[in-house]
Amino acid sequence: MDEEFEEYLEEEDDETLEMAQFALDRGDDLTALDLAEEYLESHPLDVEALNICAVAASNLDDNPKALALYQKALRLDPKNGAIHHNYGVLLDRIEAYEEALVHFRRSLELQPDFPEAYINMGNALDELGRIEEALQMYDQALRRMPDAPDVYYNKGYALNRLGRFEEAVGSFHKALEINPSDPASLNGLGFALGGLGRDEEAVATYRKAMAKDDKIPTYHYNCALSLARLHRPDEALQEFSAALAIDPEFYEAYIERANLFTDLGRFADALESLDAAEKLEPESPEPPFYRGVILEKLGDPAGALVALDESLSRDPESIYTLNNKGNVLMDLGRLDEALSCFDAIIERTAAYPLAYYNRACVFARRGKVQEAVRELAKASAQEAQFLADALQDPDFEGIRDKASFVRLLNRRKAG
C-alpha cells in the first residue's frame, strides 16, 4: 500500500511539472513559476524544474532569481546545452554580452545544430559591435532554418549598420517573402533604400510599415529623414512631430528636427528643439554644437563661440566642433586662435582636408602666399573642389594673382 501511495505521489508530481511546462508554453509565467516551485519543494535538484522556474522568473523580469536558478541548474548539469542557451539569453538581456557569448558557445559545443543559439550569439556579437562575426552566426542559423524571417531581419539590420545596403535590401526582401506583413522588416528595408539614395522608394516602404503599425516612433523618424533628403520639409516635419507625439523623449528626433528648422531658416524653432533635446541629454555635445551653428548664422559670433566652447567641454576630441570654432574665431579676426584650432585637428587626423583649407584661408588673409598655397595644395590633393572654392572665397582675393597660386591652379588642371 505504501508503494502504491508513493507511485501515486510521483505521478501527481509529474503532472505538476507537466502543467508548469504547459503554463510556460502558453505564456502564463506566474502559474508556471508557482507550479514549478511547488514541484521543487519535493524535488529540489530537478534540473528541468529549475529551468522552467528560471525561464518564468526571467519572463516576469525577476532577473536575480532567474540568474540564481540557472547557476544552480548548471552546477547540477553543466553539460545541459538548453540551459546554457537560456542562461545566455538572460545574460544578453541584462547586457552582460561577453558572458552571454561564453554560454552560447558552450550550448553549441553541446548541441551543434541548435539554430536559436546561433541567432542569439549573433545578436550578442552585434551588440558588441562585432558585426562581421554576427553575420556569420546568422548565416549558420539560416543553414539550419532557411525559412526563419527573424534571422533575415537581424541580418538585414546588421548589414545596414555596416552600410552594406544592397545586401540588406536582399535580406529584408527574404524576410518579407516569408512574412509580408512584418512592419519592422519594412522599416529596415526603407532604411536600406534610403542608404542607397532611393528615398522615394524608402518613403513608400515606411508608409507601408506605418499602415501596419503607426505607434512605432522610429518608423516616423526614418520616414522624416528620407522626406528631408527629398526636400519635402513640411511632410518631414509632420513625421518628426508624429514620432515625438509617440515618444516625447526621442532625443534624435529633436536634433534632426532642429537641423531641418535651421535649413528652413526657422531659427527660433530650431533653438527650441535643441533646448528640448538638451533637457533629455544634458551632457551631450550636440545641442550646444548646433546652437553654435545657428548663432553664427544669426550674426552672433560671440554667442556662437560660447556655445562651441560648451560643446568642446563635453567632447574635447570633436574635430567638427574645433573646425567650427576656428571659423568663428576667423570671423572675429582672432586668427592666431583660429589657426590653433585647425592645427589641433591636423594633429589628430590628416584625413580632414577642410582643416588644411581653413589654414590656407588664415595664411591668405595674412598675406603669407607660400604658406597659403602649400595648405591649399594639401586640401585640394584630397578634394579637388577646394581649388574651385578658393577661386570664389574672399579670403583668397589678395593672393589669386600671385604666381604660386596660379601655378597650383595650372598644375591641378594639367593633372
Legacy VTK file of the C-alpha trace (Angstrom):
# vtk DataFile Version 3.0
C-alpha trace
ASCII
DATASET POLYDATA
POINTS 415 float
0.000 0.000 0.000
2.855 2.354 0.810
4.481 1.676 -2.574
1.222 2.348 -4.357
0.852 5.629 -2.484
4.397 6.647 -3.405
3.712 5.869 -7.073
0.558 7.962 -6.823
2.530 10.880 -5.391
5.176 10.567 -8.123
2.507 10.611 -10.817
0.948 13.668 -9.186
4.349 15.388 -9.086
4.980 14.567 -12.735
1.603 16.032 -13.563
2.507 19.218 -11.684
5.688 19.615 -13.709
3.842 18.960 -16.977
1.273 21.608 -16.042
4.110 24.024 -15.250
5.612 23.449 -18.702
2.176 23.822 -20.308
1.588 27.108 -18.471
5.017 28.364 -19.583
4.310 27.420 -23.207
1.031 29.354 -23.219
2.664 32.431 -21.655
1.214 32.104 -18.157
4.548 32.661 -16.430
3.179 33.266 -12.940
1.330 29.943 -12.905
4.366 28.176 -14.387
6.566 29.618 -11.667
4.156 28.638 -8.877
3.776 25.072 -10.155
7.493 24.556 -10.789
8.374 25.912 -7.340
5.794 23.586 -5.815
7.466 20.678 -7.606
10.915 21.802 -6.426
9.806 21.566 -2.792
9.886 17.789 -3.121
12.478 17.594 -5.919
14.981 20.405 -5.152
17.641 19.047 -7.522
15.449 18.575 -10.585
17.160 20.448 -13.431
14.072 20.590 -15.665
12.043 22.233 -12.903
14.857 24.684 -12.194
14.940 25.605 -15.888
11.164 26.179 -16.003
11.400 28.349 -12.883
14.294 30.326 -14.318
12.569 30.957 -17.653
9.340 32.013 -15.918
11.197 34.287 -13.482
13.099 35.864 -16.360
9.862 36.462 -18.276
8.487 38.124 -15.146
11.592 40.389 -15.004
12.844 38.824 -11.786
16.386 38.657 -13.120
18.226 37.995 -9.824
16.038 34.968 -9.158
16.435 33.681 -12.713
20.224 34.079 -12.572
20.448 32.122 -9.319
18.235 29.341 -10.688
20.253 28.983 -13.903
23.505 28.897 -11.932
22.149 26.153 -9.671
20.889 24.157 -12.666
24.296 24.390 -14.373
26.088 23.264 -11.237
23.860 20.184 -11.257
24.048 19.595 -15.022
26.971 21.507 -16.601
26.516 19.715 -19.939
22.929 20.813 -20.493
23.052 22.817 -23.743
19.494 24.161 -23.433
20.210 25.681 -20.032
23.460 27.232 -21.254
21.424 28.779 -24.067
18.638 30.068 -21.822
21.173 31.461 -19.364
22.918 33.206 -22.269
19.619 34.773 -23.353
19.151 36.242 -19.878
22.750 37.496 -19.762
22.243 39.122 -23.155
19.085 40.824 -21.878
20.937 42.349 -18.918
23.721 43.437 -21.315
26.347 41.005 -20.000
27.234 40.243 -23.611
30.694 38.729 -23.163
29.433 36.313 -20.528
26.433 35.502 -22.710
28.786 34.530 -25.543
30.542 32.029 -23.275
27.269 30.213 -22.648
26.068 30.375 -26.254
29.376 28.844 -27.356
29.051 26.109 -24.737
25.483 25.468 -25.842
26.680 24.996 -29.433
29.501 22.704 -28.347
26.889 20.506 -26.706
24.202 20.959 -29.392
25.880 21.982 -32.685
22.605 22.105 -34.627
20.781 24.424 -32.232
19.787 27.340 -34.545
18.437 29.563 -31.760
21.888 29.576 -30.155
23.434 30.813 -33.415
20.802 33.552 -33.646
21.278 34.752 -30.090
25.045 34.525 -30.341
24.787 36.714 -33.437
22.662 39.217 -31.522
25.214 39.410 -28.690
28.085 39.876 -31.157
26.107 42.598 -32.908
25.604 44.410 -29.605
29.376 44.256 -29.040
29.996 45.841 -32.442
31.438 42.592 -33.836
29.067 42.737 -36.758
31.008 40.610 -39.257
31.092 37.789 -36.717
27.382 38.303 -36.056
26.665 37.863 -39.769
28.498 34.539 -39.728
26.265 33.353 -36.893
23.107 34.435 -38.737
24.279 32.519 -41.813
24.861 29.439 -39.659
21.318 29.770 -38.322
19.900 30.152 -41.846
21.590 26.936 -42.955
19.536 25.189 -40.304
16.395 27.365 -40.515
16.227 28.697 -44.102
12.651 29.907 -43.670
13.162 31.951 -40.478
12.154 35.575 -41.175
13.601 36.845 -37.892
17.087 35.750 -38.924
16.860 37.576 -42.261
15.573 40.592 -40.325
18.509 40.509 -37.868
20.948 40.027 -40.719
19.426 42.947 -42.617
19.805 45.302 -39.671
23.416 44.213 -39.162
24.136 44.873 -42.847
22.500 48.297 -42.528
24.863 49.152 -39.681
27.803 48.201 -41.908
26.473 50.372 -44.747
26.087 47.291 -46.967
22.699 48.455 -48.151
22.339 46.347 -51.312
22.828 43.170 -49.290
20.466 44.494 -46.611
17.758 45.050 -49.233
18.096 41.419 -50.288
17.899 40.185 -46.709
14.789 42.222 -45.907
13.128 41.056 -49.126
13.745 37.467 -47.979
12.180 38.254 -44.595
9.159 39.850 -46.281
8.703 36.932 -48.673
8.170 34.739 -45.606
6.272 37.307 -43.513
4.905 40.051 -45.803
3.080 41.849 -43.012
6.095 42.484 -40.749
6.376 46.265 -40.243
9.843 46.020 -38.652
11.246 44.390 -41.798
9.579 47.084 -43.910
11.249 49.719 -41.744
14.640 48.047 -42.184
14.090 47.830 -45.928
13.201 51.518 -46.022
16.417 52.396 -44.196
18.476 50.347 -46.666
16.750 52.006 -49.630
17.421 55.416 -48.110
21.079 54.457 -47.708
21.189 53.738 -51.451
19.727 57.164 -52.230
16.382 55.617 -53.204
14.404 57.835 -50.862
11.163 57.844 -52.842
11.018 54.052 -52.508
12.069 54.360 -48.877
9.172 56.708 -48.069
6.703 54.369 -49.753
8.121 51.468 -47.731
7.927 53.392 -44.452
4.313 54.268 -45.285
3.562 50.552 -45.606
5.200 49.896 -42.240
3.207 52.689 -40.596
-0.020 51.430 -42.166
0.534 48.179 -40.262
1.725 49.812 -37.029
1.700 53.598 -36.677
2.710 53.558 -32.996
6.443 52.954 -33.536
8.246 56.323 -33.402
11.293 55.080 -35.326
9.210 54.455 -38.447
8.033 58.076 -38.483
11.555 59.314 -37.697
13.195 57.354 -40.511
10.482 58.453 -42.909
11.123 62.075 -41.908
14.844 61.714 -42.707
14.063 60.463 -46.209
11.490 63.215 -46.751
14.032 65.836 -45.672
16.548 64.452 -48.198
13.811 64.675 -50.838
13.355 68.382 -49.973
9.820 67.829 -48.724
10.209 69.693 -45.423
6.553 70.088 -44.491
5.968 66.340 -44.682
9.243 65.688 -42.856
8.216 67.993 -40.018
4.876 66.189 -39.763
6.679 62.857 -39.365
9.092 64.264 -36.761
6.079 65.581 -34.856
4.380 62.190 -35.103
7.498 60.470 -33.734
7.693 62.913 -30.822
3.983 62.609 -30.078
4.506 58.864 -29.596
7.799 59.244 -27.740
8.348 62.716 -26.233
11.839 61.590 -25.129
13.068 60.770 -28.645
16.339 62.682 -28.471
17.466 62.131 -32.078
14.121 63.380 -33.399
14.588 66.712 -31.613
18.125 67.032 -33.032
17.153 66.222 -36.619
14.066 68.417 -36.418
16.288 71.268 -35.220
18.590 70.754 -38.202
15.630 70.841 -40.580
14.321 74.024 -38.946
17.801 75.513 -39.359
17.863 74.659 -43.073
14.466 76.369 -43.393
15.709 79.497 -41.604
13.312 78.886 -38.707
15.998 79.549 -36.111
13.724 80.152 -33.113
12.016 76.803 -33.685
15.408 75.145 -34.118
16.698 76.564 -30.833
13.541 75.431 -29.044
14.019 71.892 -30.378
17.653 71.896 -29.254
16.602 73.025 -25.778
14.219 70.069 -25.587
16.997 67.702 -26.671
19.391 69.125 -24.085
16.894 68.567 -21.290
16.870 64.894 -22.219
20.651 64.534 -22.525
22.250 67.443 -20.652
25.793 66.159 -21.192
25.509 65.652 -24.952
27.804 67.865 -27.059
25.294 68.050 -29.922
22.801 70.698 -28.704
25.454 73.358 -27.992
27.253 72.463 -31.233
24.151 73.061 -33.347
23.257 76.087 -31.227
26.641 77.497 -32.200
25.875 76.902 -35.875
22.584 78.790 -35.544
24.069 81.710 -33.628
26.778 82.070 -36.265
24.078 82.199 -38.959
22.249 84.820 -36.883
25.355 87.017 -36.919
26.249 86.414 -33.273
29.824 85.021 -33.427
30.462 85.769 -29.745
27.415 83.733 -28.732
28.394 81.004 -31.199
31.854 80.817 -29.621
30.364 80.351 -26.146
28.146 77.525 -27.448
31.011 75.803 -29.261
33.241 76.002 -26.198
30.470 74.359 -24.196
30.248 71.598 -26.800
34.023 71.084 -26.660
33.913 70.879 -22.872
31.609 67.875 -23.329
33.564 66.341 -26.221
37.102 67.767 -26.421
38.059 65.412 -29.281
35.458 66.615 -31.797
37.228 67.804 -34.936
33.977 69.185 -36.353
33.456 71.422 -33.348
37.080 72.543 -33.427
36.711 73.408 -37.103
33.565 75.449 -36.480
35.240 77.199 -33.568
38.159 78.071 -35.843
35.769 79.549 -38.404
34.042 81.666 -35.768
37.401 82.900 -34.480
38.295 83.880 -38.053
35.045 85.852 -38.258
36.093 87.618 -35.055
39.541 88.366 -36.523
41.292 86.201 -33.924
43.468 84.464 -36.490
46.126 83.013 -34.162
43.468 81.242 -32.100
41.722 80.063 -35.260
44.983 78.611 -36.561
45.442 76.738 -33.272
42.066 75.050 -33.786
42.992 73.885 -37.286
46.428 72.753 -36.089
44.782 70.683 -33.354
42.626 68.943 -35.959
45.624 68.069 -38.128
47.452 66.682 -35.102
44.564 64.232 -34.694
43.983 63.332 -38.345
45.456 64.080 -41.736
42.237 62.966 -43.400
40.251 66.151 -42.810
41.108 68.401 -45.773
38.880 71.242 -44.593
41.402 71.937 -41.819
44.147 72.472 -44.424
41.825 74.680 -46.455
41.000 76.795 -43.425
44.689 77.099 -42.582
45.165 78.339 -46.147
42.429 80.922 -45.541
44.220 82.212 -42.435
47.567 82.483 -44.238
45.945 84.156 -47.259
44.321 86.764 -45.025
47.733 87.433 -43.514
49.297 87.788 -46.967
51.528 84.715 -46.466
51.290 83.478 -50.023
53.619 80.457 -49.944
52.080 79.100 -46.767
48.552 79.628 -48.107
49.326 77.868 -51.403
51.049 74.983 -49.598
47.995 74.370 -47.378
45.589 74.766 -50.294
47.611 72.178 -52.236
47.245 69.719 -49.342
43.488 70.318 -49.161
42.937 70.010 -52.922
45.047 66.854 -53.102
42.321 65.193 -51.037
39.341 67.060 -52.532
39.827 68.909 -55.816
36.726 71.016 -55.145
38.727 73.187 -52.734
40.518 74.857 -55.650
37.206 75.948 -57.135
36.163 77.165 -53.685
39.345 79.240 -53.389
38.541 80.990 -56.668
35.314 82.303 -55.096
36.360 82.668 -51.454
37.054 86.329 -50.493
39.817 85.139 -48.140
41.987 84.426 -51.197
41.212 87.667 -53.006
44.597 89.171 -52.205
46.689 86.248 -53.485
44.806 84.904 -56.509
47.057 86.797 -58.919
50.265 85.577 -57.278
52.489 83.310 -59.347
52.497 80.389 -56.905
48.691 80.409 -56.666
48.375 80.440 -60.475
50.959 77.636 -60.782
48.944 75.497 -58.367
45.807 76.021 -60.445
47.605 75.188 -63.683
49.277 72.144 -62.196
45.955 70.771 -60.966
44.306 71.456 -64.354
47.129 69.687 -66.151
46.952 66.767 -63.739
LINES 1 416
415 0 1 2 3 4 5 6 7 8 9 10 11 12 13 14 15 16 17 18 19 20 21 22 23 24 25 26 27 28 29 30 31 32 33 34 35 36 37 38 39 40 41 42 43 44 45 46 47 48 49 50 51 52 53 54 55 56 57 58 59 60 61 62 63 64 65 66 67 68 69 70 71 72 73 74 75 76 77 78 79 80 81 82 83 84 85 86 87 88 89 90 91 92 93 94 95 96 97 98 99 100 101 102 103 104 105 106 107 108 109 110 111 112 113 114 115 116 117 118 119 120 121 122 123 124 125 126 127 128 129 130 131 132 133 134 135 136 137 138 139 140 141 142 143 144 145 146 147 148 149 150 151 152 153 154 155 156 157 158 159 160 161 162 163 164 165 166 167 168 169 170 171 172 173 174 175 176 177 178 179 180 181 182 183 184 185 186 187 188 189 190 191 192 193 194 195 196 197 198 199 200 201 202 203 204 205 206 207 208 209 210 211 212 213 214 215 216 217 218 219 220 221 222 223 224 225 226 227 228 229 230 231 232 233 234 235 236 237 238 239 240 241 242 243 244 245 246 247 248 249 250 251 252 253 254 255 256 257 258 259 260 261 262 263 264 265 266 267 268 269 270 271 272 273 274 275 276 277 278 279 280 281 282 283 284 285 286 287 288 289 290 291 292 293 294 295 296 297 298 299 300 301 302 303 304 305 306 307 308 309 310 311 312 313 314 315 316 317 318 319 320 321 322 323 324 325 326 327 328 329 330 331 332 333 334 335 336 337 338 339 340 341 342 343 344 345 346 347 348 349 350 351 352 353 354 355 356 357 358 359 360 361 362 363 364 365 366 367 368 369 370 371 372 373 374 375 376 377 378 379 380 381 382 383 384 385 386 387 388 389 390 391 392 393 394 395 396 397 398 399 400 401 402 403 404 405 406 407 408 409 410 411 412 413 414
